Amino acid sequence: MDYYELLFTTHPTEDYQQDLLIDALAGIGFDTFEELEGGFKAYIPEGDFDKDVLEENLAPYHDMFSFSYEVNVIQQKNWNEVWESNFEPIQIRNRVYVRATFHQPKPEFPLEIVIDPKSLPYLDGTELDFAREGLNEGFKFNNPNVKDECGCGESFNV
C-alpha cells in the first residue's frame, strides 16, 4: 500500500500550531506524524486520502496562522527489510553485544542488548552509559524523546 506524505511548514513556528494541525489530521485518517524543525510530516494510506476533506479540515486554521504543505507519494516498501539491511550488530570489547531481534545471539558475550526494531522511534538518540556510584553500578539511559517519567525511574512517556 502506498502512502501520502504531507510536509507541513508553519510560519512562524509555534508548537501549538503544529498540535492543532496534527489533531485535525488525525481526525481524518492520518496515522503517523514526524516532528521536524519548522514543521512536521504527516502520513495517510493512499486509499484514505481525500484532498477536499483535507482542505475543509484545514480551512479554520488559515485564519489563525500561516502554514503551507506539499504532498508526496511514498511507494510501498518493506521498511523492516530496509532497516535490517543497514543494521550491523555492535561488539564492545568482547563484553557487550548489541543486536536486533533478527540477529543470532552470541553466548560468548557476558552481556547482550537486544533491540526490537519496532522500538527504534522511541530509542532514537538515546545514550546508554554504564555508571558506578559507590557500591551500586548499572546502566543509565538518557533518552531525549522522554516527555515525562515517574519517580521510580522505571517508566516514561514519549
DSSP file with accessible surface (Angstrom, degrees, kcal/mol):
  #  RESIDUE AA STRUCTURE BP1 BP2  ACC     N-H-->O    O-->H-N    N-H-->O    O-->H-N    TCO  KAPPA ALPHA  PHI   PSI    X-CA   Y-CA   Z-CA
    1    1 A M              0   0  122      0, 0.0    76,-0.2     0, 0.0     2,-0.2   0.000 360.0 360.0 360.0 129.9    0.0    0.0    0.0
    2    2 A D        -     0   0   33     74,-0.1    44,-2.6    73,-0.1     2,-0.3  -0.500 360.0-148.7 -81.4 155.6    1.4    3.4   -0.9
    3    3 A Y  E     -AB  45  74A  72     71,-2.3    71,-3.5    42,-0.3     2,-0.5  -0.903  10.4-128.8-121.6 153.3    1.2    6.3    1.5
    4    4 A Y  E     -AB  44  73A  51     40,-3.1    40,-1.8    -2,-0.3     2,-0.5  -0.876  20.6-158.6 -96.2 135.1    0.8   10.1    1.0
    5    5 A E  E     -AB  43  72A  22     67,-3.3    67,-2.7    -2,-0.5     2,-0.5  -0.976   4.2-164.9-112.8 122.5    3.4   12.1    2.9
    6    6 A L  E     -AB  42  71A   0     36,-3.0    36,-2.4    -2,-0.5     2,-0.7  -0.949   6.5-154.5-109.6 123.7    2.4   15.7    3.6
    7    7 A L  E     -AB  41  70A  43     63,-2.4    63,-1.5    -2,-0.5     2,-0.4  -0.889  15.5-163.5 -99.7 111.3    5.3   18.0    4.7
    8    8 A F  E     -AB  40  69A   0     32,-3.2    32,-1.7    -2,-0.7     2,-0.4  -0.785   9.9-172.4 -98.6 139.7    3.8   20.9    6.7
    9    9 A T  E     -AB  39  68A  51     59,-2.7    59,-2.6    -2,-0.4     2,-0.3  -1.000   9.3-156.2-127.9 129.8    5.7   24.1    7.4
   10   10 A T  E     - B   0  67A   2     28,-1.3    57,-0.3    -2,-0.4     3,-0.1  -0.839  16.6-123.7-108.4 147.5    4.2   26.7    9.8
   11   11 A H  E    S+ B   0  66A  82     55,-3.3    55,-1.1    -2,-0.3     2,-0.1  -0.967 100.1  13.6-131.6 115.5    5.1   30.4    9.8
   12   12 A P  S    S-     0   0   90      0, 0.0     2,-0.6     0, 0.0    -1,-0.3   0.751 102.1-122.3 -70.2 168.0    6.2   31.4   12.4
   13   13 A T        +     0   0   64     -2,-0.1     2,-0.4    -3,-0.1    -2,-0.1  -0.685  41.7 162.3 -85.5 116.3    6.8   28.0   14.1
   14   14 A E    >>  -     0   0   96     -2,-0.6     4,-1.5     1,-0.1     3,-0.7  -0.994  41.5-130.8-130.8 139.8    5.0   27.5   17.3
   15   15 A D  H 3> S+     0   0  115     -2,-0.4     4,-2.4     1,-0.2     5,-0.2   0.883 106.7  56.8 -57.0 -41.4    4.3   24.2   19.0
   16   16 A Y  H 3> S+     0   0  123      1,-0.2     4,-2.4     2,-0.2    -1,-0.2   0.856 102.5  56.1 -63.9 -30.6    0.6   24.8   19.5
   17   17 A Q  H <> S+     0   0    5     -3,-0.7     4,-2.2     2,-0.2    -1,-0.2   0.946 109.2  45.2 -64.4 -48.1    0.2   25.4   15.7
   18   18 A Q  H  X S+     0   0    6     -4,-1.5     4,-3.0     1,-0.2     5,-0.2   0.909 111.4  54.1 -60.7 -42.0    1.6   22.0   14.9
   19   19 A D  H  X S+     0   0   91     -4,-2.4     4,-2.3     1,-0.2    -1,-0.2   0.913 108.6  48.5 -60.0 -42.8   -0.5   20.4   17.7
   20   20 A L  H  X S+     0   0   53     -4,-2.4     4,-2.1     2,-0.2    -1,-0.2   0.931 114.4  45.3 -63.4 -44.6   -3.7   21.9   16.2
   21   21 A L  H  X S+     0   0    0     -4,-2.2     4,-2.7     2,-0.2     5,-0.2   0.929 112.6  50.4 -66.3 -43.2   -2.9   20.7   12.7
   22   22 A I  H  X S+     0   0   29     -4,-3.0     4,-2.7     1,-0.2     5,-0.2   0.917 109.9  51.1 -62.1 -41.2   -1.8   17.3   13.9
   23   23 A D  H  X S+     0   0  117     -4,-2.3     4,-1.5    -5,-0.2    -1,-0.2   0.929 111.3  47.7 -62.1 -43.6   -5.1   16.9   15.8
   24   24 A A  H  < S+     0   0   11     -4,-2.1     4,-0.4     1,-0.2    -2,-0.2   0.913 113.4  47.9 -63.8 -41.4   -7.1   17.9   12.8
   25   25 A L  H ><>S+     0   0    1     -4,-2.7     5,-2.1     1,-0.2     3,-1.4   0.885 106.8  55.6 -68.7 -39.1   -5.2   15.5   10.5
   26   26 A A  H ><5S+     0   0   50     -4,-2.7     3,-1.3     1,-0.3    -1,-0.2   0.868 101.7  59.8 -61.4 -32.5   -5.6   12.6   13.0
   27   27 A G  T 3<5S+     0   0   66     -4,-1.5    -1,-0.3     1,-0.3    -2,-0.2   0.621 106.3  46.7 -71.3 -13.2   -9.3   13.1   12.9
   28   28 A I  T < 5S-     0   0   36     -3,-1.4    -1,-0.3    -4,-0.4    -2,-0.2   0.119 131.3 -78.9-118.9  21.6   -9.4   12.5    9.1
   29   29 A G  T < 5S+     0   0   33     -3,-1.3     2,-0.3     1,-0.3    -3,-0.2   0.389  77.7 141.6 107.1  -4.8   -7.3    9.3    8.9
   30   30 A F      < -     0   0    7     -5,-2.1    -1,-0.3     1,-0.1    14,-0.2  -0.576  23.5-179.8 -70.0 131.5   -3.6   10.4    9.1
   31   31 A D        +     0   0   77     12,-2.0     2,-0.4    -2,-0.3    13,-0.1   0.539  53.8  44.4-116.2  -8.4   -2.0    7.8   11.3
   32   32 A T  E     -C   43   0A  73     11,-1.1    11,-2.4     2,-0.0     2,-0.4  -1.000  56.6-173.9-142.2 139.9    1.7    8.7   11.6
   33   33 A F  E     -C   42   0A  61     -2,-0.4     2,-0.4     9,-0.2     9,-0.2  -0.985   7.7-166.3-135.0 143.0    3.5   12.0   12.3
   34   34 A E  E     -C   41   0A  86      7,-2.4     7,-2.7    -2,-0.4     2,-0.2  -0.968  18.6-140.9-131.2 114.1    7.1   13.1   12.4
   35   35 A E  E     +C   40   0A 120     -2,-0.4     2,-0.3     5,-0.2     5,-0.3  -0.548  25.5 178.8 -77.7 139.0    8.0   16.4   14.0
   36   36 A L  E >   -C   39   0A  60      3,-2.9     3,-1.7    -2,-0.2     2,-0.5  -0.850  42.3 -79.4-130.3 166.9   10.7   18.4   12.3
   37   37 A E  T 3  S+     0   0  196     -2,-0.3     3,-0.1     1,-0.3     0, 0.0  -0.566 121.0   6.4 -67.4 118.4   12.5   21.7   12.8
   38   38 A G  T 3  S-     0   0   20     -2,-0.5   -28,-1.3     1,-0.2     2,-0.3   0.542 138.2 -10.9  86.2   6.5   10.0   24.2   11.4
   39   39 A G  E <   -AC   9  36A   2     -3,-1.7    -3,-2.9   -30,-0.2     2,-0.3  -0.977  69.8-105.4 168.3-153.5    7.2   21.8   10.8
   40   40 A F  E     -AC   8  35A   0    -32,-1.7   -32,-3.2    -2,-0.3     2,-0.4  -0.980  17.3-117.9-162.2 164.8    6.2   18.1   10.6
   41   41 A K  E     -AC   7  34A  53     -7,-2.7    -7,-2.4    -2,-0.3     2,-0.4  -0.912  23.7-164.2-110.0 143.6    5.4   15.3    8.2
   42   42 A A  E     -AC   6  33A   0    -36,-2.4   -36,-3.0    -2,-0.4     2,-0.4  -0.982   4.5-156.9-128.6 140.4    2.0   13.5    8.2
   43   43 A Y  E     +AC   5  32A  37    -11,-2.4   -12,-2.0    -2,-0.4   -11,-1.1  -0.939  14.3 170.4-123.7 142.3    1.2   10.2    6.6
   44   44 A I  E     -A    4   0A   2    -40,-1.8   -40,-3.1    -2,-0.4   -14,-0.1  -0.994  41.1 -99.9-146.4 140.6   -2.0    8.6    5.4
   45   45 A P  E >>  -A    3   0A  11      0, 0.0     3,-1.7     0, 0.0     4,-0.7  -0.338  36.9-118.1 -59.1 143.5   -2.7    5.5    3.4
   46   46 A E  G >4 S+     0   0   86    -44,-2.6     3,-1.1     1,-0.3   -43,-0.1   0.875 112.7  54.9 -52.5 -42.0   -3.3    6.3   -0.3
   47   47 A G  G 34 S+     0   0   74    -45,-0.3    -1,-0.3     1,-0.2   -44,-0.1   0.695 108.0  49.7 -68.8 -18.2   -6.9    5.0   -0.2
   48   48 A D  G <4 S+     0   0   99     -3,-1.7     2,-0.4   -19,-0.1    -1,-0.2   0.517  84.6 108.0 -96.1  -8.3   -7.9    7.2    2.7
   49   49 A F    <<  +     0   0   39     -3,-1.1     2,-0.4    -4,-0.7   -20,-0.1  -0.581  37.3 170.6 -79.6 127.4   -6.5   10.5    1.3
   50   50 A D     >  -     0   0   78     -2,-0.4     4,-2.5   -22,-0.1     5,-0.2  -0.920  20.1-160.8-136.2 108.6   -9.2   13.0    0.2
   51   51 A K  H  > S+     0   0  104     -2,-0.4     4,-2.8     1,-0.2     5,-0.2   0.871  92.2  53.4 -60.7 -37.2   -7.8   16.4   -0.8
   52   52 A D  H  > S+     0   0  127      2,-0.2     4,-2.3     1,-0.2    -1,-0.2   0.924 110.5  46.1 -65.0 -43.2  -11.3   18.1   -0.4
   53   53 A V  H  > S+     0   0   52      2,-0.2     4,-2.2     1,-0.2    -2,-0.2   0.908 112.4  52.8 -64.6 -39.8  -11.7   16.7    3.1
   54   54 A L  H  X S+     0   0    1     -4,-2.5     4,-1.8     1,-0.2    -2,-0.2   0.962 111.0  45.0 -58.3 -53.5   -8.2   17.8    3.9
   55   55 A E  H  X S+     0   0   67     -4,-2.8     4,-1.7     1,-0.2    -1,-0.2   0.892 111.4  53.7 -60.1 -40.0   -8.8   21.4    2.8
   56   56 A E  H  < S+     0   0  147     -4,-2.3    -1,-0.2     1,-0.2    -2,-0.2   0.904 111.8  44.7 -61.8 -41.0  -12.1   21.5    4.6
   57   57 A N  H  < S+     0   0   55     -4,-2.2    -1,-0.2     1,-0.2    -2,-0.2   0.754 116.1  46.0 -77.3 -24.2  -10.5   20.5    7.9
   58   58 A L  H >X S+     0   0    1     -4,-1.8     3,-1.5    -5,-0.2     4,-0.8   0.687  89.1  88.5 -88.5 -19.5   -7.5   22.8    7.5
   59   59 A A  H >X S+     0   0   49     -4,-1.7     3,-1.1     1,-0.3     4,-0.6   0.857  81.6  55.9 -50.8 -45.6   -9.6   25.9    6.5
   60   60 A P  H >4 S+     0   0   74      0, 0.0     3,-0.5     0, 0.0     4,-0.4   0.813 104.4  55.4 -61.4 -25.2  -10.3   27.2   10.0
   61   61 A Y  H X> S+     0   0   40     -3,-1.5     4,-2.1     1,-0.2     3,-0.6   0.706  88.8  73.7 -83.9 -17.4   -6.5   27.3   10.7
   62   62 A H  H << S+     0   0   88     -3,-1.1    -1,-0.2    -4,-0.8    -3,-0.1   0.826  98.4  49.5 -64.0 -28.8   -5.7   29.5    7.8
   63   63 A D  T << S+     0   0  152     -4,-0.6    -1,-0.2    -3,-0.5    -2,-0.2   0.699 112.0  49.2 -79.4 -20.4   -7.3   32.5    9.6
   64   64 A M  T <4 S-     0   0  104     -3,-0.6     2,-0.3    -4,-0.4    -2,-0.2   0.839 125.2 -16.5 -89.3 -37.1   -5.3   31.7   12.8
   65   65 A F  S  < S-     0   0   16     -4,-2.1     2,-0.4   -48,-0.0    -1,-0.3  -0.975  70.7 -93.3-162.9 166.0   -1.7   31.3   11.4
   66   66 A S  E     +B   11   0A  70    -55,-1.1   -55,-3.3    -2,-0.3     2,-0.3  -0.746  48.5 152.0 -93.6 133.4    0.2   30.8    8.2
   67   67 A F  E     -B   10   0A  13     -2,-0.4     2,-0.3   -57,-0.3   -57,-0.2  -0.981  19.9-166.2-152.3 160.6    1.2   27.4    7.0
   68   68 A S  E     -B    9   0A  58    -59,-2.6   -59,-2.7    -2,-0.3     2,-0.3  -0.937   5.0-166.5-141.4 163.8    1.9   25.5    3.9
   69   69 A Y  E     -B    8   0A  46     -2,-0.3     2,-0.3   -61,-0.2   -61,-0.2  -0.992   9.7-151.6-150.7 155.8    2.3   21.9    2.8
   70   70 A E  E     -B    7   0A 107    -63,-1.5   -63,-2.4    -2,-0.3     2,-0.5  -0.956  18.3-134.9-126.3 149.4    3.5   19.8    0.0
   71   71 A V  E     +B    6   0A  55     -2,-0.3     2,-0.3   -65,-0.2   -65,-0.2  -0.895  23.5 175.1-109.8 131.1    2.2   16.3   -1.0
   72   72 A N  E     -B    5   0A  58    -67,-2.7   -67,-3.3    -2,-0.5     2,-0.5  -0.963  26.6-129.7-129.2 149.5    4.5   13.4   -1.9
   73   73 A V  E     -B    4   0A  64     -2,-0.3     2,-0.6   -69,-0.2   -69,-0.2  -0.869  16.5-153.5 -99.8 128.2    3.6    9.8   -2.6
   74   74 A I  E     -B    3   0A  43    -71,-3.5   -71,-2.3    -2,-0.5     3,-0.1  -0.916  17.5-134.4-102.6 115.7    5.7    7.2   -0.7
   75   75 A Q        -     0   0  119     -2,-0.6   -73,-0.1   -73,-0.2   -71,-0.0  -0.365  34.5 -88.5 -68.2 148.8    5.9    3.9   -2.6
   76   76 A Q        +     0   0  137     -2,-0.1     2,-0.3     2,-0.0    -1,-0.1  -0.314  56.8 167.7 -60.3 133.1    5.3    0.7   -0.7
   77   77 A K        -     0   0  119    -76,-0.2     2,-1.2    -3,-0.1     3,-0.1  -0.979  45.7-116.0-141.2 155.2    8.5   -0.7    0.9
   78   78 A N     >  -     0   0   90     -2,-0.3     4,-2.0     1,-0.2     3,-0.2  -0.792  34.4-172.6 -88.7  95.0    9.2   -3.3    3.4
   79   79 A W  H  > S+     0   0  141     -2,-1.2     4,-2.7     1,-0.2     5,-0.2   0.823  80.2  57.4 -65.8 -31.4   10.7   -0.9    6.0
   80   80 A N  H  > S+     0   0   85      2,-0.2     4,-3.2     1,-0.2    -1,-0.2   0.926 107.2  49.0 -62.4 -41.8   11.9   -3.7    8.3
   81   81 A E  H  > S+     0   0  124     -3,-0.2     4,-2.3     2,-0.2    -2,-0.2   0.912 110.9  49.8 -63.5 -41.5   13.9   -5.1    5.4
   82   82 A V  H  X S+     0   0   52     -4,-2.0     4,-0.8     2,-0.2    -2,-0.2   0.948 114.8  44.1 -61.9 -46.7   15.4   -1.7    4.6
   83   83 A W  H >X S+     0   0   60     -4,-2.7     3,-1.2     1,-0.2     4,-0.7   0.940 112.8  51.6 -63.6 -46.9   16.4   -1.2    8.3
   84   84 A E  H >< S+     0   0   75     -4,-3.2     3,-0.8     1,-0.3    -1,-0.2   0.875 104.8  56.4 -59.6 -37.0   17.7   -4.7    8.6
   85   85 A S  H 3< S+     0   0   78     -4,-2.3    -1,-0.3     1,-0.2    -2,-0.2   0.728 112.9  41.9 -70.0 -17.5   19.9   -4.3    5.6
   86   86 A N  H << S+     0   0  127     -3,-1.2     2,-0.6    -4,-0.8    -1,-0.2   0.446  97.0  87.5-106.0  -4.1   21.6   -1.3    7.1
   87   87 A F    <<  -     0   0   35     -3,-0.8    13,-0.1    -4,-0.7    -1,-0.0  -0.877  49.8-178.7-107.3 122.5   22.0   -2.5   10.7
   88   88 A E        -     0   0  140     -2,-0.6    10,-0.0    11,-0.0    -3,-0.0  -0.924  35.3-103.8-111.5 142.2   25.0   -4.5   11.8
   89   89 A P        -     0   0   34      0, 0.0     2,-0.4     0, 0.0    10,-0.2  -0.223  33.5-133.1 -60.4 156.0   25.5   -5.8   15.3
   90   90 A I  E     -D   98   0B  87      8,-2.6     8,-3.2     2,-0.0     2,-0.5  -0.938  13.9-160.7-116.5 133.5   27.9   -3.8   17.6
   91   91 A Q  E     -D   97   0B 101     -2,-0.4     2,-0.6     6,-0.2     6,-0.2  -0.955   1.9-162.3-114.5 131.2   30.6   -5.5   19.7
   92   92 A I  E >>  -D   96   0B  80      4,-2.9     3,-2.7    -2,-0.5     4,-2.0  -0.941  67.9 -43.6-118.9 106.9   32.1   -3.6   22.6
   93   93 A R  T 34 S-     0   0  217     -2,-0.6    -1,-0.1     1,-0.3     4,-0.1   0.780 100.8 -70.3  47.5  39.8   35.4   -5.1   23.9
   94   94 A N  T 34 S+     0   0  126      2,-0.2    -1,-0.3     1,-0.1     3,-0.1   0.731 129.2  84.9  54.3  21.8   34.2   -8.7   23.8
   95   95 A R  T <4 S+     0   0  159     -3,-2.7    16,-1.8     1,-0.3     2,-0.4   0.666  85.0  39.9-117.9 -34.3   31.9   -7.9   26.7
   96   96 A V  E  <  -De  92 111B  25     -4,-2.0    -4,-2.9    14,-0.2     2,-0.5  -0.980  56.9-168.5-127.6 134.7   28.8   -6.4   25.2
   97   97 A Y  E     -De  91 112B  11     14,-2.1    16,-2.8    -2,-0.4     2,-0.6  -0.984   6.2-165.5-123.0 115.9   26.9   -7.4   22.1
   98   98 A V  E     +De  90 113B  19     -8,-3.2    -8,-2.6    -2,-0.5     2,-0.3  -0.924  25.5 150.9-104.4 123.5   24.2   -5.1   20.7
   99   99 A R  E     - e   0 114B  25     14,-2.7    16,-2.6    -2,-0.6     2,-0.2  -0.931  42.4-109.6-146.0 166.7   22.0   -6.7   18.2
  100  100 A A  E >   - e   0 115B   0     -2,-0.3     3,-1.6    14,-0.2    16,-0.2  -0.504  43.3-100.7 -91.7 168.0   18.5   -6.6   16.7
  101  101 A T  T 3  S+     0   0   76     14,-1.2    15,-0.1     1,-0.3    -1,-0.1   0.773 120.9  58.0 -62.1 -24.2   16.0   -9.4   17.3
  102  102 A F  T 3  S+     0   0   64      2,-0.1    -1,-0.3     0, 0.0     2,-0.2   0.537  89.6  88.8 -88.0  -5.6   16.7  -10.8   13.8
  103  103 A H  S <  S-     0   0   33     -3,-1.6    -4,-0.1     1,-0.1   -15,-0.0  -0.642  87.6-104.2 -86.9 153.3   20.4  -11.3   14.5
  104  104 A Q        -     0   0  154     -2,-0.2    -1,-0.1     1,-0.1    -2,-0.1  -0.489  38.3-111.9 -73.5 141.0   21.7  -14.6   16.1
  105  105 A P        -     0   0   65      0, 0.0    -1,-0.1     0, 0.0     7,-0.0  -0.290  18.4-146.1 -67.7 158.1   22.7  -14.4   19.7
  106  106 A K    >   -     0   0   66      1,-0.1     3,-2.0    -9,-0.1    -9,-0.1  -0.856  10.3-171.2-127.3  94.7   26.3  -14.7   20.7
  107  107 A P  T 3  S+     0   0  119      0, 0.0    -1,-0.1     0, 0.0     5,-0.0   0.676  76.9  76.3 -63.7 -15.6   26.5  -16.5   24.1
  108  108 A E  T 3  S+     0   0  130      2,-0.0     3,-0.0     3,-0.0     0, 0.0   0.666  80.0  84.4 -71.0 -12.5   30.3  -15.8   24.4
  109  109 A F  S <  S-     0   0   16     -3,-2.0   -14,-0.2     1,-0.1   -13,-0.1  -0.775  74.6-145.8 -90.0 131.2   29.4  -12.2   25.3
  110  110 A P  S    S+     0   0  104      0, 0.0     2,-0.4     0, 0.0   -14,-0.2   0.813  87.2  35.5 -64.4 -28.2   28.7  -11.7   29.0
  111  111 A L  E     -e   96   0B  62    -16,-1.8   -14,-2.1    -3,-0.0     2,-0.4  -0.991  66.5-175.0-132.1 132.8   26.1   -9.0   28.2
  112  112 A E  E     -e   97   0B  64     -2,-0.4     2,-0.5   -16,-0.2   -14,-0.2  -0.993   8.4-161.1-128.5 129.8   23.8   -8.8   25.2
  113  113 A I  E     -e   98   0B  43    -16,-2.8   -14,-2.7    -2,-0.4     2,-0.5  -0.960  10.8-163.6-110.6 122.5   21.5   -5.9   24.4
  114  114 A V  E     -e   99   0B  65     -2,-0.5     2,-0.5   -16,-0.2   -14,-0.2  -0.924   0.6-160.8-111.9 126.9   18.6   -6.8   22.0
  115  115 A I  E     -e  100   0B  35    -16,-2.6   -14,-1.2    -2,-0.5     5,-0.0  -0.925  11.9-141.9-111.5 122.6   16.7   -4.0   20.3
  116  116 A D    >   -     0   0   64     -2,-0.5     3,-2.3   -16,-0.2     4,-0.5  -0.689  16.4-135.0 -78.8 125.5   13.3   -4.7   18.8
  117  117 A P  G >  S+     0   0   17      0, 0.0     3,-1.3     0, 0.0    -1,-0.1   0.830 103.3  63.7 -53.5 -30.2   13.0   -2.8   15.5
  118  118 A K  G 3  S+     0   0  161      1,-0.3     4,-0.2     2,-0.1    -2,-0.0   0.739  99.6  55.2 -66.1 -20.5    9.5   -1.6   16.5
  119  119 A S  G X> S+     0   0   45     -3,-2.3     3,-1.2     1,-0.2     4,-1.1   0.566  78.7  96.0 -88.2  -9.5   11.1    0.3   19.4
  120  120 A L  H X> S+     0   0   47     -3,-1.3     4,-1.5    -4,-0.5     3,-0.8   0.860  77.1  56.7 -55.4 -42.4   13.6    2.3   17.3
  121  121 A P  H 34 S+     0   0   89      0, 0.0    -1,-0.3     0, 0.0    -2,-0.1   0.860 111.4  45.6 -59.2 -29.0   11.4    5.5   17.0
  122  122 A Y  H <4 S+     0   0  130     -3,-1.2    23,-0.2    -4,-0.2    -2,-0.2   0.672 116.9  44.2 -84.9 -17.9   11.3    5.7   20.8
  123  123 A L  H X< S+     0   0   63     -4,-1.1     3,-2.6    -3,-0.8    -1,-0.2   0.519  78.1 129.9-102.6  -7.9   15.0    5.0   21.3
  124  124 A D  T 3< S+     0   0  121     -4,-1.5    21,-0.2     1,-0.3    -4,-0.0  -0.235  81.9   9.2 -55.1 124.9   16.4    7.3   18.6
  125  125 A G  T 3  S+     0   0   48      1,-0.3    -1,-0.3    18,-0.1     2,-0.1   0.424  90.7 151.0  87.4  -0.9   19.1    9.5   20.1
  126  126 A T    <   -     0   0   38     -3,-2.6     2,-0.5    17,-0.1    -1,-0.3  -0.416  35.1-148.6 -69.2 135.2   19.3    7.5   23.4
  127  127 A E  E     -F  142   0C 127     15,-2.6    15,-2.8    -2,-0.1     2,-0.5  -0.896   8.0-159.8-102.3 132.7   22.6    7.5   25.2
  128  128 A L  E     +F  141   0C  74     -2,-0.5     2,-0.4    13,-0.2    13,-0.2  -0.961  14.7 176.0-115.1 127.1   23.4    4.4   27.2
  129  129 A D  E     -F  140   0C 104     11,-2.6    11,-3.4    -2,-0.5     2,-0.6  -0.975  26.5-138.9-133.0 142.5   26.1    4.7   29.9
  130  130 A F  E     -F  139   0C  88     -2,-0.4     2,-0.4     9,-0.2     9,-0.2  -0.906  32.2-175.3 -99.3 125.0   27.4    2.2   32.5
  131  131 A A  E     -F  138   0C  20      7,-3.0     7,-2.1    -2,-0.6     2,-0.5  -0.942  21.8-155.0-127.7 145.8   27.9    4.0   35.8
  132  132 A R  E     +F  137   0C 173     -2,-0.4     2,-0.4     5,-0.2     5,-0.3  -0.979  13.3 177.0-115.9 127.2   29.3    3.1   39.2
  133  133 A E  E >   -F  136   0C 111      3,-3.3     3,-2.1    -2,-0.5     2,-0.3  -0.900  64.5 -57.7-130.7 100.3   28.2    5.1   42.2
  134  134 A G  T 3  S-     0   0   80     -2,-0.4    -1,-0.0     1,-0.3     0, 0.0  -0.480 121.8 -15.8  65.4-123.9   29.6    3.8   45.4
  135  135 A L  T 3  S+     0   0  177     -2,-0.3     2,-0.3    -3,-0.1    -1,-0.3   0.551 123.9  88.7 -87.5  -8.2   28.6    0.1   45.7
  136  136 A N  E <   +F  133   0C 124     -3,-2.1    -3,-3.3     2,-0.0     2,-0.3  -0.695  49.9 169.5 -93.5 143.0   25.9    0.5   43.0
  137  137 A E  E     +F  132   0C 115     -2,-0.3     2,-0.3    -5,-0.3    -5,-0.2  -0.988  14.2 116.8-146.8 153.0   26.5    0.0   39.4
  138  138 A G  E     -F  131   0C  27     -7,-2.1    -7,-3.0    -2,-0.3     2,-0.3  -0.974  57.7 -55.8 170.0-179.5   24.2   -0.2   36.4
  139  139 A F  E     -F  130   0C  83     -2,-0.3     2,-0.4    -9,-0.2    -9,-0.2  -0.623  37.7-159.1 -85.3 141.5   23.1    1.2   33.1
  140  140 A K  E     -F  129   0C 104    -11,-3.4   -11,-2.6    -2,-0.3     2,-0.5  -0.985   6.6-154.1-119.6 132.0   21.8    4.8   32.8
  141  141 A F  E     -F  128   0C 145     -2,-0.4     2,-0.6   -13,-0.2   -13,-0.2  -0.910   8.8-169.6-107.8 128.6   19.6    5.8   29.8
  142  142 A N  E     +F  127   0C  94    -15,-2.8   -15,-2.6    -2,-0.5    -2,-0.0  -0.916  14.4 179.5-115.7  99.6   19.5    9.3   28.6
  143  143 A N    >   -     0   0   19     -2,-0.6     3,-1.5   -17,-0.2   -17,-0.1  -0.894  20.1-162.5-106.9 112.3   16.6    9.4   26.1
  144  144 A P  T 3  S+     0   0   83      0, 0.0    -1,-0.1     0, 0.0   -19,-0.1   0.654  87.8  66.0 -69.0 -10.7   15.9   12.8   24.5
  145  145 A N  T 3  S+     0   0   45    -23,-0.2     2,-0.3   -21,-0.2   -22,-0.1   0.585  72.7 113.1 -84.9 -11.5   12.4   11.6   23.5
  146  146 A V    <   +     0   0   40     -3,-1.5    12,-0.2    12,-0.2     3,-0.1  -0.460  36.2 174.7 -68.3 125.5   11.2   11.3   27.1
  147  147 A K        +     0   0  155     10,-3.2     2,-0.3     1,-0.4    11,-0.2   0.700  69.1   1.7 -98.4 -30.0    8.4   13.8   27.8
  148  148 A D  E     -G  157   0D  99      9,-1.3     9,-3.1     2,-0.0    -1,-0.4  -0.982  63.2-172.9-157.4 147.5    7.5   12.6   31.3
  149  149 A E  E     -G  156   0D 124     -2,-0.3     7,-0.2     7,-0.3     2,-0.1  -0.986  25.1-112.7-145.4 156.3    8.7   10.0   33.7
  150  150 A C    >   -     0   0   47      5,-1.7     3,-1.0    -2,-0.3     5,-0.1  -0.379  34.6-108.9 -81.8 168.8    7.7    8.5   37.1
  151  151 A G  T 3  S+     0   0   90      1,-0.2    -1,-0.1     2,-0.1    -2,-0.0   0.743 112.9  64.6 -71.2 -21.5    9.8    9.0   40.2
  152  152 A C  T 3  S-     0   0   92      1,-0.1    -1,-0.2     3,-0.0    -3,-0.0   0.680 100.2-131.3 -77.6 -17.1   10.8    5.3   40.3
  153  153 A G  S <  S+     0   0   54     -3,-1.0    -2,-0.1     2,-0.2    -1,-0.1   0.621  81.1 101.2  79.6  11.9   12.7    5.6   37.0
  154  154 A E  S    S+     0   0  172      1,-0.1     2,-0.3     0, 0.0    -3,-0.1   0.589  77.6  38.1-105.5 -13.3   11.2    2.5   35.5
  155  155 A S        +     0   0   66     -5,-0.1    -5,-1.7     2,-0.0     2,-0.3  -0.975  60.1 169.5-138.9 155.0    8.5    4.0   33.2
  156  156 A F  E     -G  149   0D  97     -2,-0.3     2,-0.4    -7,-0.2    -7,-0.3  -0.971  26.0-124.5-155.7 165.5    8.3    7.0   30.9
  157  157 A N  E      G  148   0D  98     -9,-3.1   -10,-3.2    -2,-0.3    -9,-1.3  -0.933 360.0 360.0-117.2 141.8    6.2    8.7   28.2
  158  158 A V              0   0   71     -2,-0.4   -12,-0.2   -12,-0.2   -36,-0.1  -0.850 360.0 360.0-120.5 360.0    7.4    9.7   24.8
